[in-house]
């Protein structure tokens, strides 16, 4: 009789563990969705600010064209090509604002201070948002790789989470270390 009781208790505890793990996995997937939405918002904001700056006539024509093309491509990119387009925008930003003198010239132009402030904020937020997203993906992957999660299919039909890999290094002139005095 006690063997039956211990067996039932073990089955109940195992079921509670599986239920807890499935709930945890569900919360991790919700965290990924929220982090992805935040990352998307920051990427759109960065591309919008760059595009606005490119069309403001505050930059020279070559820099404006380079920045406009990259920001337009980043805003219009489909999910399959988004990482490449966003990396290209990072490269364009570094090419245009790699020299602190370019930022100084922009700061001296009418409306330039506001443009630099907006661009600096947008450029600095992207790496943080990407880091939060990739940390959530890493945590969900760690749980999904457990044998019990795979055997009992606790992830359901949720797609396997993918990290967002892109070049998000900001231009040196827009970082605190390289900001013009």
N, C-alpha and C positions, 0 to 999 in steps of 0.2 A: 504494500500500500504506500509506504513512504517513497519507494522508487518512482511510483506514478506521480506523486506530488512533486518530487524533485525534477522529474522530466517535464512536467507541465510548467513549473517555475522557470526552468531553463529555456523552454520554447517561448514563454511570455517575455522573458528578458531579452532573448534574441530578437523577437519581433519589435520590442521597444527600441532596441539599438538600431535596427534597420529603419524604423520610422524616424528616429532622431537623425540618422545619417541622411535620409531622403529630405527631411526638412532643412537640414544644414545645406545640402546641395542646392535646394530650391532658393534659399536665401543668397547663396553665392552667385547663382545665375541672375537673381534680381539685382545684386550688387554690380555685376558685370553690365547689365542693361543700363543701369543708372550711370555708371562710369563711362560707358560708350556714348550715352547721350551728352554727358558733360564734355567729353573729348570732342565730339562732333561740333558742339556749340563753340568751343574754344578755337577749333580749326576754322570754322566759318567766320568767326570774329576776326581772326588773324588775317584771313584772305580778304575780308571786307575792308579792314583798315589798310592793308597793303594796296588794294585796288583803289580805294579812295585817295590815298597818297599819290598813287601813280597818275591819277587823273586830275590832281590838284594844281599842276604846273609849278610845283615847288621844286621838282627835281629836273635835271637836264633831260632832254628828249630820249637819249639812249637808255638811261636808267629807268625812266618812266615806262618805256616800251617793254624792257626786260621784266620789270616788276608787274606791269599790267598783264602781260602774257602768262606769267607764272601764277599770279593770283586768280586770273580768270580760269585757267586750266584746273587749279585746285578746287575752285567752287563748282565747276562743271563735271568733275571726275566722277565716274561710277565707282561703286565699291571695289571692284576688281583692280582698279588702277589708282585708287585714292592714295595709297601709301607712297607711290612713286610721284604723283602730282604734288603731294604735300612736301616731300623731300626736295623736289625741284623748287618749290616756293622758298624753302629754307636756304637752298643754294643761291637763289636770286637775291634774297634779303642779305645774305652774307656778301654777295658780290657788290650790291649797291651800298650797303652800310658797313663794309669792312674797314673803311678808313674813318677814323674819328673826325677828320676834317670835313667829311661829307655831312656828318651829323651836326657839326658846328655851323656849317653854312645853312643847313636846314633850320636850325634853332634861331638863326638871325633873320630868317625870312618872316614876313607877316603870316601869322597862323602856324608857323613852324613848330613852336613850342608845344602847342596842343597836339599836333600831328605826331611829333616824336613821343610825347607822353602816351598817347593812345597806342602807338605801335610798340613801344617798349612794354607796356602792360600786356598787350596781346601776345607778344613773342615770349614773354616770361611764363605765361600761364599754360602754354601748350605742353612743355615738358612735364609739368606737374600733373596735368590731366592725363597725359599718356602713361605716366608712371602709375597713377592710381588705377587706370584701366588694366595695365599689364600685371599689376600686383593681384588684382581680383581674378584675372585669368589664370595666373599661376596657382592661386589658392584653389580654384575650382578644378584645375587639372590634377592637382595633388590628390584631391578627394576622389575624382573620377577614375584615377589609376588604381585604386584599391580593388582587390579581387572581389570582395563582396559586392561592391557597387557595380562592377561589371557583371557578375554572375546573376544578381537579382535585378539588374537593369534599373537601378534606382534613379538614373538620370532621365529616364523616360525617353522622350523623343527630342529632347533639347539638343541642338547642334553642339559639337565639340567646340569649346571656346578657343578663339584664335587671338593671339597678341597683335597689337598694332605696331608694326615696326617701320619706323621712318627716321630720317635725319631731322632732328629737332633742335640742333645746336643753334643758339641765337647768334646774331652778329656781335662781334666783340665790342663794337662801339655802343651797343644797346644793353650791355651788361653793367653791373655796378663797378666791376674792375676796370672796364675799358671806356666808361662814360667820360665824355669830354668835361673838363673842369669849367 
